[in-house]
């Protein structure tokens, strides 16, 4: 029999073991969903590409495990192909890859909320195909030549191998506290905030800005339904806004969808400048919707959407840009406002090149008739004197109802409707697909090119009359797509005889000869007559005074007093005054008896007036007043003439070279240099097709100026300009106008300030000089040049 205490211990051990087992099983059951969830995610490991025939591109997406068909859609503007892989992680080092082959520019991979998106950026939208294998997806993008075969539906979901409406992913608002990133090249916008990370696809044709608590709605215009999401936060009671969603429509408009808790909520909408304002009276706004959405990168007229509470109301401020128009409508509890660019029609004349139809009028009314039968009927008409051949590619049926239109217009309409073209060979018309006709023409051009490559070369000597052979040879040697000389040909010159030596095929030689005949013509000549007129006018006058007093008294016993001025004067009247002209007492020489000498001074040899007062008693008193005035005017006319060719520069120079000695340093021999003081006319005329002359002129008139510190100065007058003148007309060029005027007063200090008497101690002079350069140009086209 087992003791009781042993049974108690065994029961205790069993209890501990059972508890441990339950804990182990519980932890296993708790970790199992997470492990299963991690194992359920696929991984994109590599993106590659290869070039296929016809300039097509194939993009390979390699995954770690078997992949399901992706959700795909595309847009025309901008041209993008978008593939979405749910439950897929990214395992790439480089998320973007540049391709640059055909129409494919690059690829971009982005991961968000357990979903991986691949955006293929194209130059233009072209057909594409998606193939799914076990571990990879192949996307084949056609070339630009296949663009015409695409469906005409604009900005619609392109039916590739797999088509699915775009998923709705939330966009978080851009706030000052977010630290997200914006990748506009892939169309993802993410912001780290209290709300879930967002999604913004500005590079594709659709955009979504649905909050993580969206209550869902059905947008019949896009054909997809936004999923309903349940918020963990409490929902406000009473009238409130449940969600704000933004989309970019297929025509580039911005659509804002506002989900209301009650369809009876009143919405007051008005515009204020570039803003559209929505007022929701007595309506609450959840805290998560109190935000600003930045939708500037979505390429719509809307830039920002600000939603915020205002007292007991809610206000939404929509900031738009440019010239826009908007409209709003409500469907149940969904209020939608669309803002799009306003298109202004300009009343401008549009010139459309139309073909002239001259055929007789015909009328047809056919229902589902074969194209070949209609063509046969057209060419069987009695007035049509042409034969018709239709290829086997001409097939299908057509419905026509044409009334009183020209016969040739009816033919063009039928061909255009069925993608056909025609080619005339004499009186035979060949009808085939346009592509076939173009290919046939291309083959014929290639054959003609091969024939030219095998054509024998000939040597031709062409004498050049007016141009230079070297200049024409340089023109013929110009390489490029439209070169005058083929790769097999050669052009050389003989400068002595001004002859071109050409080695080319017969057809090329004929083309070159026609070209030379057009270029080798005598150039027209122009006679340039010019007149340079320098007009001078000067005036000067002066007023001055001389004043003196002299005395010589003998005091006896060898003593005497001599009084007089030291300034040289006139002693003609000194007789009887006791003043001798030879003042030996002062040893200052003769004739020194002026106290003040301020005579009138004028340049040149002016006319003058002088008055002298002689002796008074035994004293010599002298007073001389002088006045002078000078006036002058003159003209210097130069008239150089020159003849030159069209667009050829001509120079004529006339003047003087002035020598001067230039020092060459210590111990070196000084050299004589020359400065030019010349009249120079430099002109380049260009004759326009309407016989007018456009002249590039440079006219210079230099003259010798004053010497400065023994050095020669040159007075320069120069004009440079471009003028357009009629043949034989004269143009006057504004020259250089100079005027120099001065008024001078020379006086004796203190004494000149005395009233009235002070004028005896002053000298006044004034001068006024004028000079003007005028240029007259007259071009004439020489007849018979």
C-alpha positions in Angstrom: 0.0 0.0 0.0 1.4 3.5 -1.1 1.7 6.0 1.7 -0.5 9.0 1.6 2.4 11.6 1.5 3.8 9.8 -1.6 0.4 10.1 -3.4 0.3 13.8 -2.6 3.8 14.4 -4.0 2.9 12.5 -7.2 -0.2 14.5 -7.6 1.9 17.7 -7.2 4.3 16.6 -9.9 1.5 15.7 -12.3 0.0 19.2 -11.8 3.3 20.9 -12.6 3.8 18.8 -15.7 0.3 19.5 -16.9 0.7 23.2 -16.4 4.0 23.2 -18.3 2.4 21.3 -21.1 -0.5 23.7 -21.4 1.9 26.7 -21.4 4.0 25.1 -24.1 0.9 24.3 -26.3 -0.5 27.8 -25.7 2.8 29.5 -26.8 2.9 27.2 -29.9 -0.6 28.1 -30.8 0.1 31.8 -30.2 3.2 31.8 -32.5 1.7 29.7 -35.2 -0.4 32.4 -36.8 2.5 34.8 -37.0 4.8 32.2 -38.6 2.1 31.3 -41.0 1.6 35.0 -41.8 5.3 35.5 -42.4 5.4 32.4 -44.6 2.4 33.6 -46.6 4.3 36.6 -48.0 6.1 36.2 -51.3 9.3 38.2 -52.2 10.4 40.0 -55.4 14.0 39.1 -55.8 15.1 40.5 -59.1 14.0 42.7 -62.0 15.7 42.1 -65.4 15.1 43.1 -69.0 16.0 42.0 -72.5 15.6 43.4 -76.0 13.5 41.4 -78.4 13.2 41.7 -82.2 11.3 44.7 -83.5 12.7 47.0 -80.8 10.5 45.4 -78.2 11.4 45.1 -74.6 10.7 42.2 -72.2 10.8 42.9 -68.4 11.3 39.8 -66.1 10.1 39.9 -62.5 11.6 37.0 -60.5 9.9 35.9 -57.2 11.0 33.6 -54.4 7.8 31.5 -54.7 5.0 30.8 -57.1 3.3 34.1 -58.0 -0.4 34.8 -58.6 -1.6 37.0 -61.5 -1.0 40.7 -60.6 -3.6 43.4 -60.6 -2.6 45.7 -63.5 -3.8 48.9 -65.1 -2.2 51.7 -67.3 -2.6 55.3 -68.2 -1.9 57.3 -71.4 -0.9 60.6 -69.8 1.5 60.1 -68.2 2.3 56.8 -70.0 2.6 54.2 -67.2 2.1 50.5 -66.7 1.3 49.5 -63.1 1.4 46.0 -61.6 0.3 45.3 -58.0 1.4 42.2 -56.2 -0.5 41.6 -52.9 1.2 39.9 -50.0 4.6 40.5 -51.5 7.8 42.0 -50.0 10.7 43.6 -51.8 14.1 41.9 -51.8 15.8 44.3 -54.2 18.9 46.3 -53.5 18.1 48.9 -56.2 14.4 49.8 -56.3 14.7 51.9 -59.5 16.3 50.7 -62.7 17.0 52.7 -65.9 16.3 50.8 -69.2 16.2 53.4 -72.0 15.3 50.9 -74.8 12.4 51.4 -77.2 9.6 53.2 -75.4 10.6 51.9 -71.9 12.4 54.5 -69.9 12.7 52.9 -66.4 11.1 50.7 -63.7 10.4 51.5 -60.1 9.4 49.2 -57.3 7.7 50.3 -54.0 6.4 48.4 -51.0 3.6 49.5 -48.7 1.1 47.8 -46.4 2.2 44.3 -47.5 1.7 45.1 -51.2 4.4 45.6 -53.9 3.8 47.9 -56.8 5.9 47.9 -60.0 5.6 51.1 -62.2 7.0 50.9 -65.7 7.6 54.4 -67.1 7.1 54.7 -70.9 7.7 57.4 -73.5 4.2 56.8 -74.9 1.5 54.3 -74.3 1.8 51.2 -76.5 0.3 47.7 -76.3 1.8 45.3 -73.8 1.3 41.7 -72.7 1.7 40.0 -69.2 2.6 36.4 -68.9 2.7 34.6 -65.5 5.0 31.6 -64.9 5.6 29.6 -61.8 8.1 32.0 -60.2 8.2 34.9 -62.6 6.1 37.4 -64.5 7.0 38.6 -68.0 5.9 42.0 -69.3 6.4 42.4 -73.0 6.2 46.0 -74.3 5.7 46.6 -78.0 7.4 49.3 -80.1 6.0 52.7 -81.3 4.9 51.2 -84.6 2.3 49.2 -82.8 0.8 52.2 -81.2 -1.8 52.6 -83.9 -3.3 49.2 -83.1 -4.1 50.2 -79.5 -7.7 50.7 -78.3 -8.9 54.2 -78.7 -10.3 54.5 -75.2 -8.4 57.2 -73.5 -7.0 56.7 -70.1 -9.0 53.5 -69.6 -7.7 50.3 -67.9 -5.8 48.6 -70.7 -6.9 45.0 -71.1 -3.7 43.1 -70.8 -3.5 39.4 -69.9 -4.8 40.3 -66.4 -7.0 43.3 -65.7 -8.1 44.4 -62.3 -9.3 47.7 -60.9 -6.8 49.6 -58.9 -6.7 48.9 -55.2 -7.7 51.6 -52.7 -4.8 52.4 -50.5 -4.9 55.2 -47.8 -3.0 58.4 -48.1 -1.8 60.0 -45.0 -1.9 63.8 -44.8 1.3 65.8 -45.1 1.8 67.5 -41.8 4.5 69.3 -40.0 5.1 66.3 -37.7 5.5 63.7 -40.5 8.9 62.4 -41.4 7.9 60.4 -44.5 9.1 60.4 -48.0 7.7 61.3 -51.4 8.6 59.4 -54.4 6.9 61.1 -57.3 8.6 58.9 -59.9 6.7 55.8 -58.6 3.6 57.6 -57.4 4.0 56.7 -53.7 3.7 59.2 -50.9 4.3 58.1 -47.3 4.2 60.0 -44.1 4.9 58.8 -40.6 2.2 60.2 -38.4 -0.6 59.0 -36.1 -2.5 57.9 -39.1 -1.5 54.9 -41.3 1.1 55.4 -44.0 -0.5 56.6 -47.2 -0.4 56.0 -50.9 -0.3 58.5 -53.6 0.1 57.5 -57.3 0.7 60.7 -59.2 2.6 58.9 -62.0 -0.4 56.8 -63.0 -3.8 57.8 -64.2 -5.6 57.2 -60.8 -5.0 58.6 -57.4 -6.3 57.7 -54.0 -6.4 59.7 -50.8 -8.8 57.5 -48.8 -8.4 57.5 -45.0 -7.8 54.3 -43.1 -11.3 54.7 -41.6 -13.1 55.1 -44.9 -16.7 53.9 -44.8 -16.6 53.0 -48.5 -18.5 54.1 -51.5 -19.2 53.0 -55.0 -17.8 55.2 -57.8 -19.6 54.1 -60.9 -17.4 56.3 -63.1 -14.3 54.3 -62.3 -15.9 50.9 -61.9 -14.4 50.0 -58.6 -15.6 50.1 -55.0 -13.6 51.4 -52.1 -13.5 48.8 -49.3 -15.0 49.6 -45.9 -12.6 49.9 -43.1 -13.5 49.9 -39.4 -11.9 52.5 -37.1 -10.7 51.6 -33.7 -11.5 55.1 -32.5 -15.0 56.2 -31.4 -17.2 57.7 -34.1 -18.7 61.1 -33.3 -22.4 61.1 -32.7 -24.8 63.3 -34.7 -24.1 64.8 -38.2 -20.4 64.4 -39.0 -18.1 63.8 -41.9 -17.0 60.2 -42.1 -14.3 60.4 -44.8 -12.6 62.6 -47.4 -11.2 61.0 -50.6 -9.3 62.5 -53.5 -9.0 61.0 -57.0 -7.5 62.1 -60.3 -10.0 61.4 -63.1 -9.1 60.2 -66.6 -9.4 63.7 -68.1 -7.0 65.2 -65.5 -9.6 66.7 -63.2 -9.4 66.5 -59.4 -12.3 64.7 -57.7 -13.0 65.1 -54.0 -15.5 62.6 -52.5 -16.9 63.5 -49.0 -18.7 60.8 -47.2 -21.4 62.2 -44.9 -23.0 60.5 -42.0 -26.4 61.9 -43.0 -27.6 62.7 -46.5 -29.6 65.7 -45.0 -26.4 67.6 -44.1 -26.5 71.0 -45.8 -23.4 72.0 -47.9 -22.8 75.6 -48.7 -20.2 76.1 -51.5 -18.8 79.4 -52.7 -15.5 80.7 -54.4 -13.1 83.2 -52.9 -10.3 84.1 -55.3 -8.4 80.9 -56.2 -10.1 79.0 -53.4 -13.3 76.9 -53.3 -14.8 76.9 -49.9 -17.3 74.3 -48.5 -19.2 75.0 -45.3 -20.9 72.2 -43.4 -23.2 73.8 -40.7 -23.8 72.0 -37.4 -21.5 69.2 -38.5 -18.7 67.5 -36.5 -15.3 66.5 -37.9 -13.3 63.5 -36.5 -9.8 64.4 -35.3 -8.2 62.2 -37.9 -9.8 64.2 -40.7 -8.6 67.6 -39.3 -5.7 67.8 -41.7 -4.2 69.2 -44.9 -3.8 67.0 -48.0 -1.0 68.1 -50.4 -2.1 66.9 -53.8 0.1 69.3 -55.8 2.0 66.5 -57.5 -1.1 64.8 -58.9 -1.2 67.1 -62.0 -4.7 68.5 -61.4 -5.9 72.0 -60.8 -6.1 71.3 -57.0 -3.1 72.0 -54.9 -4.2 71.6 -51.3 -7.3 70.4 -49.4 -7.7 71.9 -45.9 -10.4 70.4 -43.7 -10.8 71.9 -40.2 -13.6 72.5 -37.6 -14.9 76.1 -37.2 -17.0 76.4 -34.1 -20.0 74.1 -34.6 -19.3 73.9 -38.3 -16.8 72.3 -40.6 -15.0 74.2 -43.3 -13.1 72.7 -46.3 -10.8 75.1 -48.2 -9.8 73.8 -51.7 -6.8 75.7 -53.1 -6.7 75.6 -56.9 -4.3 77.0 -59.4 -4.6 78.4 -63.0 -7.9 78.9 -64.8 -10.3 76.3 -63.6 -14.0 75.4 -63.4 -15.9 73.2 -60.9 -19.2 71.5 -60.3 -20.6 69.4 -57.5 -23.3 66.8 -57.0 -24.6 64.5 -54.2 -25.6 60.9 -54.4 -27.1 59.6 -51.1 -24.5 60.3 -48.4 -21.7 60.9 -50.9 -21.0 64.6 -51.8 -18.6 64.9 -54.8 -16.9 68.0 -56.2 -14.8 68.0 -59.4 -12.3 70.7 -60.4 -10.9 70.7 -63.8 -8.9 73.0 -66.1 -11.1 75.5 -68.0 -10.6 75.2 -71.7 -10.9 78.5 -73.6 -11.6 78.2 -77.3 -9.5 80.7 -79.3 -11.1 82.1 -82.4 -8.2 81.5 -84.7 -8.3 80.6 -88.3 -7.2 76.9 -88.7 -5.8 76.1 -92.1 -6.4 72.5 -93.1 -4.8 71.3 -96.3 -7.6 69.6 -98.3 -7.3 67.8 -101.5 -9.1 69.1 -104.6 -11.6 66.6 -106.0 -12.6 67.0 -109.6 -14.5 63.8 -110.4 -18.1 63.5 -111.4 -20.7 63.4 -108.7 -21.8 60.0 -107.5 -24.3 58.6 -105.0 -24.2 55.2 -103.2 -26.4 53.5 -100.6 -25.0 50.1 -99.6 -25.6 48.1 -96.5 -22.9 45.6 -95.4 -21.4 45.2 -98.9 -18.0 43.7 -99.7 -15.2 46.3 -100.2 -14.0 44.6 -103.4 -17.4 44.8 -104.9 -17.7 48.5 -104.2 -14.2 49.2 -105.7 -15.1 47.2 -108.8 -18.3 49.3 -109.1 -16.3 52.5 -108.8 -13.9 51.6 -111.6 -16.6 50.2 -113.8 -18.2 53.6 -114.2 -18.2 54.8 -117.8 -16.2 58.0 -117.3 -13.4 56.2 -115.3 -10.6 55.5 -117.8 -8.4 53.6 -115.3 -7.7 50.0 -114.5 -7.8 48.6 -110.9 -5.8 45.8 -109.3 -6.8 44.8 -105.7 -4.5 42.6 -103.6 -5.8 39.7 -101.6 -5.4 41.8 -98.4 -8.4 43.9 -99.6 -11.3 42.2 -97.8 -14.2 42.9 -95.4 -17.5 44.7 -95.8 -18.6 48.3 -95.5 -21.8 50.3 -95.2 -22.0 53.4 -97.4 -24.5 56.2 -97.8 -22.9 58.8 -100.0 -24.9 61.4 -101.9 -23.6 63.8 -104.6 -19.9 63.7 -103.9 -17.0 63.6 -106.4 -16.0 60.1 -107.6 -12.4 60.5 -106.4 -13.5 61.6 -103.0 -15.7 58.5 -102.6 -12.7 56.4 -103.5 -10.6 58.1 -100.8 -13.3 57.7 -98.2 -13.6 54.0 -98.8 -9.8 53.5 -98.8 -9.4 55.5 -95.6 -12.2 53.6 -93.8 -10.6 50.3 -94.5 -6.9 51.3 -93.9 -6.1 50.9 -97.6 -3.9 52.8 -99.9 -3.4 53.1 -103.7 -0.5 53.6 -106.1 -0.8 54.8 -109.7 1.3 53.2 -112.4 0.2 54.9 -115.7 -3.5 54.2 -116.0 -3.4 51.3 -113.5 -4.3 51.8 -109.9 -3.0 49.2 -107.4 -5.0 49.0 -104.1 -3.5 47.3 -101.0 -3.0 47.9 -97.3 -1.2 51.1 -96.5 1.6 49.2 -94.7 2.1 47.0 -97.7 2.4 49.9 -100.1 4.8 51.7 -97.8 6.9 48.6 -97.5 6.9 48.2 -101.3 8.1 51.7 -101.7 10.8 51.2 -99.2 12.0 48.1 -101.0 12.1 50.0 -104.3 14.1 52.8 -102.7 16.6 50.3 -101.3 16.9 48.7 -104.7 17.6 52.1 -106.3 20.2 52.8 -103.6 22.0 49.6 -104.4 21.9 50.4 -108.1 23.5 53.8 -107.4 26.2 52.0 -105.4 27.1 49.9 -108.4 26.8 52.8 -110.9 30.2 53.5 -112.6 32.1 56.8 -111.8 32.9 59.5 -114.4 35.3 62.4 -114.4 34.1 65.9 -115.3 35.9 69.2 -115.5 33.7 72.3 -114.7 35.2 75.7 -115.1 34.1 78.3 -112.6 33.6 81.9 -113.9 32.8 84.2 -110.9 33.2 82.2 -107.7 36.3 80.6 -106.3 36.7 76.9 -107.1 38.0 76.2 -103.6 34.9 77.7 -102.0 32.6 75.6 -104.2 34.6 72.5 -103.4 34.3 73.1 -99.7 30.5 73.4 -100.2 30.3 70.2 -102.1 32.4 68.3 -99.6 29.9 69.1 -96.8 29.1 65.8 -95.2 25.8 64.8 -93.8 22.5 63.1 -94.7 22.0 65.4 -97.7 25.6 65.6 -99.0 26.1 66.7 -102.6 28.9 64.2 -103.1 28.4 60.5 -102.4 30.8 58.4 -100.4 32.3 57.1 -103.6 32.7 60.5 -105.2 35.5 63.0 -105.0 35.9 66.7 -105.7 39.3 68.5 -106.3 40.3 71.9 -107.7 42.9 73.5 -109.9 43.5 77.0 -108.6 45.5 78.2 -111.6 42.5 77.7 -114.0 39.8 78.0 -111.3 38.4 74.6 -112.4 36.5 71.8 -110.4 37.6 68.2 -111.1 34.7 65.9 -110.2 34.6 62.1 -110.0 31.1 60.9 -109.6 28.3 59.0 -111.1 26.4 60.5 -114.1 23.3 61.4 -112.1 25.4 63.0 -109.4 27.5 65.0 -111.9 24.2 66.3 -113.4 23.0 67.4 -109.9 26.4 69.1 -109.2 26.4 70.9 -112.5 22.9 72.3 -111.9 24.0 73.5 -108.5 27.1 75.2 -109.8 25.1 76.9 -112.5 22.9 78.4 -109.9 25.7 79.5 -107.6 28.4 80.6 -110.2 26.8 84.0 -111.1 28.2 87.5 -111.0 27.5 89.3 -107.7 25.7 92.6 -107.8 27.8 95.8 -107.0 27.0 98.8 -104.9 28.4 102.4 -105.2 28.7 104.0 -101.7 28.8 107.8 -101.7 29.5 109.5 -98.4 29.9 113.1 -97.3 31.4 114.1 -94.0 30.8 117.6 -92.9 32.5 119.2 -89.9 30.8 122.6 -89.1 32.6 125.0 -86.7 31.4 128.2 -85.1 33.3 130.3 -82.5 32.9 133.6 -80.8 35.0 135.4 -78.2 35.3 138.9 -76.7 37.4 140.7 -74.0 37.5 143.9 -72.0 40.6 145.1 -70.1 42.3 148.1 -68.5 45.8 149.4 -67.9 46.5 152.1 -65.2 49.7 153.8 -64.2 51.1 156.9 -62.3 54.8 158.0 -62.4 56.7 160.9 -60.8 60.4 161.8 -60.4 61.2 164.8 -58.1 64.6 166.3 -57.5 64.9 167.3 -53.8 68.3 168.9 -54.2 71.7 168.1 -52.8 71.6 164.9 -54.6 68.4 163.7 -53.1 65.2 162.8 -55.1 62.0 160.9 -55.0 61.0 158.5 -57.7 57.4 157.0 -57.9 55.9 154.7 -60.5 54.8 151.3 -61.5 56.9 148.3 -62.2 54.7 146.9 -65.0 56.0 147.7 -68.4 54.2 150.6 -69.9 54.5 153.4 -72.4 56.8 156.5 -71.7 55.8 158.3 -74.8 54.2 161.1 -72.8 57.0 161.4 -70.1 58.5 164.6 -71.5 58.3 167.5 -69.1 57.3 165.4 -66.2 60.7 164.8 -64.8 60.2 161.0 -65.4 62.9 159.5 -67.5 62.3 156.4 -69.5 65.6 155.0 -68.2 64.9 154.5 -64.5 68.5 154.3 -63.3 67.5 154.8 -59.7 65.6 151.6 -59.5 67.7 149.8 -62.2 64.5 148.2 -63.4 64.9 149.1 -67.1 62.8 151.3 -69.3 59.1 151.9 -69.6 58.0 150.7 -66.2 55.2 153.0 -65.2 52.0 150.8 -65.2 50.6 149.9 -61.8 47.8 147.7 -63.2 48.0 145.9 -66.5 44.9 143.8 -67.4 44.5 144.2 -71.2 41.9 142.4 -73.2 43.1 139.0 -74.5 41.4 137.1 -77.4 42.8 134.2 -79.4 44.0 135.0 -82.9 44.2 138.5 -84.2 41.0 140.1 -83.1 39.8 143.7 -83.6 40.7 146.0 -80.7 40.1 149.4 -79.3 42.6 151.3 -77.0 42.4 154.7 -75.2 45.4 156.3 -73.5 45.5 159.4 -71.2 48.9 161.0 -71.0 50.6 163.5 -68.7 48.9 165.9 -66.3 51.1 168.7 -65.2 54.5 167.4 -64.2 53.1 164.0 -63.5 52.8 161.0 -65.8 49.3 159.5 -65.5 48.3 156.7 -67.9 45.0 155.0 -68.3 44.4 152.6 -71.2 41.1 150.8 -71.9 41.0 147.9 -74.4 38.2 145.8 -75.9 38.5 142.9 -78.4 36.0 140.6 -80.2 36.4 137.7 -82.6 33.9 135.6 -84.5 34.4 132.7 -87.0 32.6 129.8 -88.7 33.7 127.2 -91.2 32.9 123.8 -92.8 35.2 120.9 -93.6 33.7 118.6 -96.2 35.1 115.2 -97.1 33.4 113.0 -99.7 34.9 109.5 -100.1 33.3 107.1 -102.6 33.8 103.4 -103.1 32.3 100.5 -105.1 32.1 97.0 -103.6 30.3 93.7 -104.2 27.3 92.4 -102.4 28.2 91.2 -98.9 31.9 92.2 -99.4 33.7 94.6 -97.1 35.3 97.7 -98.7 37.7 100.2 -97.0 38.9 103.6 -98.1 41.4 105.6 -96.1 42.9 109.1 -96.5 44.9 111.1 -94.0 48.3 111.7 -92.4 50.6 109.6 -90.4 52.3 111.7 -87.7 55.8 110.6 -86.6 56.9 110.6 -83.0 59.9 109.3 -81.1 59.4 106.3 -78.8 61.9 105.7 -76.0 63.1 102.2 -75.9 64.7 102.3 -72.4 68.1 103.0 -71.0 71.0 102.4 -73.5 68.6 101.6 -76.3 68.2 103.4 -79.5 65.0 105.5 -79.8 62.7 104.6 -82.6 60.4 106.6 -84.8 56.8 105.5 -84.7 53.7 106.8 -86.5 50.2 107.7 -85.4 47.4 107.8 -87.9 45.1 110.8 -88.2 42.9 109.6 -91.2 39.5 109.7 -92.7 38.3 106.1 -93.1 35.2 104.6 -94.5 34.5 100.9 -94.0 31.3 99.4 -95.4 29.7 96.0 -96.0 26.5 96.2 -98.1 23.9 93.5 -98.5 21.3 93.8 -101.3 17.9 92.5 -100.2 15.5 90.7 -102.6 13.4 93.9 -102.9 16.4 96.0 -104.0 17.1 97.7 -100.8 20.6 97.9 -99.2 21.4 96.9 -95.7 24.8 98.5 -94.8 27.2 97.7 -91.9 29.1 101.1 -91.6 32.2 102.2 -89.7 33.2 105.8 -90.4 36.2 107.4 -88.7 37.5 111.0 -88.9 40.6 111.7 -86.9 42.7 114.9 -86.7 45.8 116.2 -84.9 45.0 117.5 -81.5 46.9 119.6 -79.0 50.3 118.6 -77.6 50.2 117.3 -74.0 53.6 117.4 -72.3 55.3 117.3 -75.6 53.3 114.3 -76.8 50.9 114.3 -79.8 47.2 113.8 -79.2 44.6 112.6 -81.7 41.1 114.0 -81.8 38.8 111.0 -82.8 35.4 111.1 -84.4 33.9 107.6 -85.2 30.5 106.2 -86.0 29.5 102.4 -86.2 26.0 101.4 -87.2 23.7 99.2 -89.3 21.2 101.0 -91.6 18.6 99.8 -94.2 18.3 102.3 -97.1 16.3 102.3 -100.3 18.3 102.3 -103.5 19.5 105.8 -104.3 18.2 107.3 -101.0 20.4 109.3 -98.6 20.5 108.6 -94.9 21.9 111.2 -92.4 23.7 109.7 -89.5 23.7 111.7 -86.3 27.2 112.8 -85.7 29.1 114.3 -82.7 28.0 117.7 -81.5 30.3 119.7 -79.3 29.9 123.1 -77.6 32.4 124.8 -75.3 31.6 128.1 -73.6 33.4 130.0 -70.8 33.2 133.3 -68.9 36.4 134.5 -67.1 37.2 137.4 -64.8 40.8 138.3 -63.9 41.1 141.0 -61.2 43.4 142.5 -58.5 42.5 141.4 -55.0 40.8 144.0 -52.7 41.0 146.9 -55.2 38.6 145.2 -57.6 36.0 145.1 -54.9 35.8 148.9 -54.6 32.6 150.4 -56.0 33.0 151.8 -59.5 36.7 152.2 -59.2 37.0 148.5 -58.8 36.3 148.0 -62.5 39.7 149.6 -63.2 41.3 146.5 -61.6 39.4 143.8 -63.6 39.6 142.0 -66.9 36.6 140.2 -68.4 36.6 137.6 -71.3 34.0 135.2 -72.7 34.2 132.4 -75.4 31.6 130.2 -77.1 32.8 127.5 -79.6 30.5 125.0 -81.5 31.5 122.0 -83.6 29.3 119.3 -85.3 30.1 116.2 -87.4 27.4 115.2 -89.9 27.6 112.1 -92.1 25.5 111.6 -95.3 25.5 108.1 -97.0 23.9 107.4 -100.4 24.1 103.8 -101.7 23.3 103.0 -105.4 23.0 99.5 -107.0 24.9 99.5 -110.2 22.9 98.4 -113.2 24.1 95.5 -115.2 26.5 94.4 -112.4 
